[in-house]
Amino acid sequence: MDIDKLYLSRIVRQALSEDLGTGDITTDSIVPGDRSGTAEIVAREQGLIAGMPVAEAVFEVLSGEVSFAARVEEGEWVEKGQVLAGLTGPVRAILKGERVALNFLQHLSGIATETARFVAAVNGFPARIVDTRKTTPGLRLLEKYAVRVGGGYNHRFGLYDAVLIKDNHIKAAGSISQAVSLVRQRVSPFVKIEVEVESLDQVREALNSGVDVIMLDNMSLEEMKTAVNMVAGKALVEASGGITLERVRQVAATGVDLISIGALTHSFKVLDISLELI
């Protein structure tokens, strides 16, 4: 689950530039430039950790003199009070990188923790938990990375890597079959085609069109069960819309193959993590 180094450097530099601007007037006024020290990054609540390489990259970009020693593995479940990493080096650099490093670490760990809860809730069923494109602009790669750390799977990364025919596409084309026909005239036969449906009649039409994946949008549990029986393995079946932690196990029990959840990346709670000078 490596993160592309060039992307990571760019996103970290952008975040540091946003925060530092022309400099940290508070730290530079209080802390001597030659002062060295140590600090610890500490979990303030239970959760699954994601983003340690990103936090480390923050201090690498700021100063080659800061040593970052991870004390937990990426994807490890931690307890309240557990030390996640130790830092040694110029205090100015540690304090300047503190907020940016924590922002990334809290954000990504929150996503990974939320994903892990959904994955645990469907344990015993073959359904996979997948994310959506409902991500923070500019952070999609990192957020989808955090979903994988949490045990989930990635849906398409963007509009470019898979076909998903939604309700407005169907309206524009006139029907599901026409929309699928138009797509097939243009895209490679190796690109999967998915269609979003809102009724069992649309399930039937999508199935007759030979699509690869049928997304059941905001259907009841009974409708999902019926749809799964109709498809009978001829395509993957994805459940989407209004999936909560309390309901996800019932959705998995309908027999769907995939359960997509936008909340993984847009409605999660960040994990409480702090940095403390020793």
C-alpha positions in Angstrom: 0.0 0.0 0.0 2.8 2.4 -0.9 2.0 6.0 -1.7 3.6 7.5 -4.8 6.6 9.5 -3.6 6.2 12.4 -6.1 2.6 12.8 -5.2 3.3 12.7 -1.5 6.1 15.3 -1.8 3.8 17.6 -3.7 0.8 17.3 -1.4 3.0 17.8 1.7 4.7 20.8 0.3 1.4 22.4 -0.6 0.0 21.8 2.9 3.2 23.2 4.5 3.1 26.3 2.2 -0.5 26.9 3.1 0.2 26.8 6.9 3.7 28.4 7.0 3.3 31.2 4.5 6.2 33.5 5.1 7.2 31.7 8.3 6.1 30.7 11.8 6.3 34.0 13.7 5.4 32.5 17.0 7.9 29.6 17.0 10.7 31.7 15.5 10.2 34.3 18.2 10.3 31.9 21.1 12.5 29.0 20.1 16.3 29.5 19.5 17.3 28.3 16.1 20.0 26.0 17.5 17.7 24.2 20.1 17.2 20.5 19.6 14.7 18.3 21.4 12.4 15.3 21.3 8.7 14.9 21.0 6.1 12.1 20.8 3.0 11.6 18.7 0.3 10.1 21.0 -3.1 8.6 20.3 -5.8 10.2 22.4 -8.4 7.5 21.6 -8.7 4.0 20.2 -8.4 3.6 16.5 -6.7 2.3 13.4 -3.7 4.2 12.3 -3.2 5.4 8.7 -0.9 8.1 7.4 2.4 7.5 9.2 4.4 7.8 6.0 2.6 11.1 5.3 3.4 12.4 8.8 7.0 11.4 8.4 7.2 13.1 5.0 6.1 16.4 6.6 9.2 16.5 8.8 11.5 15.2 6.0 10.4 18.1 3.8 10.8 20.7 6.6 14.2 19.5 7.8 16.6 16.7 7.0 17.7 16.9 10.6 14.4 15.6 12.2 14.5 11.9 13.0 11.0 10.2 12.8 10.8 6.8 14.5 7.5 5.1 14.1 6.5 2.9 17.0 3.4 1.4 15.4 2.8 -0.2 12.0 0.6 1.3 9.4 -2.9 -0.3 9.8 -2.3 -1.2 13.5 -5.1 -0.8 16.0 -4.0 1.4 18.9 -5.2 2.3 22.4 -5.7 5.6 24.1 -2.4 7.0 25.3 -0.3 4.8 23.0 2.8 6.4 21.5 2.7 6.3 17.7 6.1 7.9 16.9 9.1 9.6 18.4 10.8 12.7 16.9 14.2 14.1 17.6 15.8 17.2 16.0 15.4 20.9 15.8 12.5 22.1 17.9 11.6 24.8 15.4 11.1 22.2 12.6 9.1 19.9 14.9 6.7 22.7 16.0 6.3 24.0 12.4 5.4 20.5 11.1 3.2 19.6 14.1 -0.2 20.8 12.8 0.2 19.6 9.2 1.5 16.2 10.3 -1.4 15.8 12.7 -4.0 17.0 10.2 -2.9 14.3 7.8 -2.6 11.6 10.5 -5.9 12.4 12.2 -7.8 12.6 8.9 -6.5 9.4 7.4 -6.7 7.4 10.6 -10.3 8.5 10.9 -11.1 7.1 7.5 -9.2 3.9 8.2 -11.0 3.5 11.5 -14.4 4.1 10.0 -13.7 1.7 7.2 -12.5 -1.0 9.6 -15.8 -0.8 11.5 -17.8 -1.4 8.4 -15.6 -4.2 7.3 -16.0 -5.9 10.8 -19.7 -5.4 10.6 -20.0 -7.6 7.4 -17.6 -10.3 8.7 -18.8 -13.7 7.5 -20.4 -12.4 4.3 -18.5 -12.2 1.0 -19.6 -8.6 0.3 -16.7 -6.1 0.0 -16.9 -2.6 1.4 -15.9 0.0 -1.2 -15.5 3.7 -1.3 -16.8 6.4 -3.7 -15.7 9.6 -5.4 -17.1 11.6 -2.5 -13.7 12.7 -1.4 -12.0 15.9 -0.3 -10.7 17.7 -3.4 -7.0 17.2 -3.8 -6.8 14.4 -1.3 -8.5 11.5 -3.1 -5.5 9.4 -3.5 -4.6 9.6 0.2 -8.2 9.1 1.3 -8.6 6.0 -0.9 -5.3 4.8 0.4 -6.7 5.1 4.0 -9.8 3.0 3.0 -7.4 0.2 1.9 -5.5 0.5 5.1 -8.8 0.0 6.9 -9.5 -3.2 5.0 -11.9 -1.7 2.4 -11.6 -1.6 -1.4 -11.4 1.2 -3.9 -14.2 1.9 -6.4 -13.1 3.8 -9.5 -10.5 6.6 -8.9 -12.1 9.0 -11.3 -14.2 9.5 -14.4 -11.4 8.1 -16.5 -10.9 4.5 -15.3 -14.3 2.9 -15.4 -17.8 3.5 -16.9 -20.6 4.2 -14.4 -23.9 5.1 -16.2 -26.0 7.1 -13.7 -29.5 8.4 -13.7 -28.7 11.6 -15.6 -26.8 9.6 -18.2 -29.8 7.4 -18.7 -32.0 10.5 -19.1 -29.6 12.0 -21.6 -29.5 8.8 -23.7 -33.1 7.9 -23.4 -32.7 4.4 -21.8 -30.2 2.1 -20.2 -29.9 0.0 -23.3 -29.2 3.0 -25.4 -26.7 4.4 -22.9 -24.8 1.1 -22.8 -24.8 0.9 -26.6 -23.4 4.4 -27.0 -20.6 3.6 -24.4 -19.7 0.4 -26.2 -19.2 2.2 -29.4 -16.5 4.3 -27.8 -14.7 2.6 -25.0 -12.3 -0.4 -25.0 -13.9 -3.8 -24.6 -11.6 -4.2 -21.6 -13.2 -1.4 -19.7 -16.0 -2.5 -17.3 -19.4 -1.0 -17.6 -21.5 -0.4 -14.5 -25.1 0.9 -14.4 -26.9 2.6 -11.5 -30.5 1.4 -11.3 -33.5 2.5 -9.1 -36.0 -0.3 -9.9 -36.3 -4.0 -10.6 -37.4 -3.2 -14.2 -34.1 -1.3 -14.6 -32.2 -4.2 -13.1 -33.8 -6.4 -15.9 -32.9 -3.9 -18.6 -29.3 -3.5 -17.4 -28.9 -7.3 -17.2 -30.2 -7.7 -20.7 -27.7 -5.1 -21.8 -24.9 -7.3 -20.6 -23.3 -4.9 -18.2 -20.5 -6.0 -15.8 -21.8 -4.3 -12.6 -25.3 -3.3 -11.5 -25.6 -0.7 -8.7 -28.8 -0.8 -6.7 -29.4 2.8 -5.6 -31.3 3.3 -2.4 -33.3 0.0 -2.7 -35.0 -1.7 0.2 -33.6 -5.0 1.6 -36.3 -7.0 -0.1 -35.7 -5.3 -3.4 -32.0 -6.1 -3.1 -32.7 -9.8 -2.4 -34.9 -9.9 -5.5 -32.3 -8.1 -7.6 -29.6 -10.5 -6.5 -31.8 -13.5 -7.5 -32.6 -11.9 -10.8 -28.9 -11.3 -11.7 -28.0 -14.8 -10.6 -24.3 -14.2 -10.9 -24.4 -12.8 -14.4 -23.0 -9.5 -13.2 -21.6 -8.1 -9.9 -24.3 -6.5 -7.7 -23.4 -3.3 -5.8 -25.6 -1.8 -3.0 -25.4 2.0 -2.6 -27.2 4.8 -0.9 -28.0 5.3 2.8 -25.7 2.6 4.0 -25.1 3.0 7.8 -23.1 1.0 10.2 -26.3 -0.2 11.9 -27.7 -1.4 8.5 -24.7 -2.7 6.6 -24.8 -6.2 7.9 -28.4 -6.6 6.7 -27.4 -5.3 3.3 -24.6 -7.8 3.1 -27.0 -10.6 4.0 -29.0 -9.9 0.8 -26.2 -11.4 -1.2 -24.8 -8.3 -2.9 -21.1 -8.4 -3.9 -20.2 -4.8 -3.2 -21.4 -2.2 -0.7 -20.3 1.3 -1.6 -20.3 3.9 1.2 -19.6 7.6 0.7 -19.5 8.2 4.4 -16.1 6.5 4.6 -14.5 9.6 3.1 -17.0 12.4 3.8 -18.7 11.8 7.1 -16.1 10.1 9.3 -14.8 11.4 12.6 -11.1 12.2 12.7 -9.0 10.3 15.2 -7.8 12.4 18.2 -4.0 12.4 18.0 -1.5 14.9 19.6 2.1 15.8 19.5 3.9 16.6 22.8 7.4 18.0 23.4 9.3 15.9 26.0 
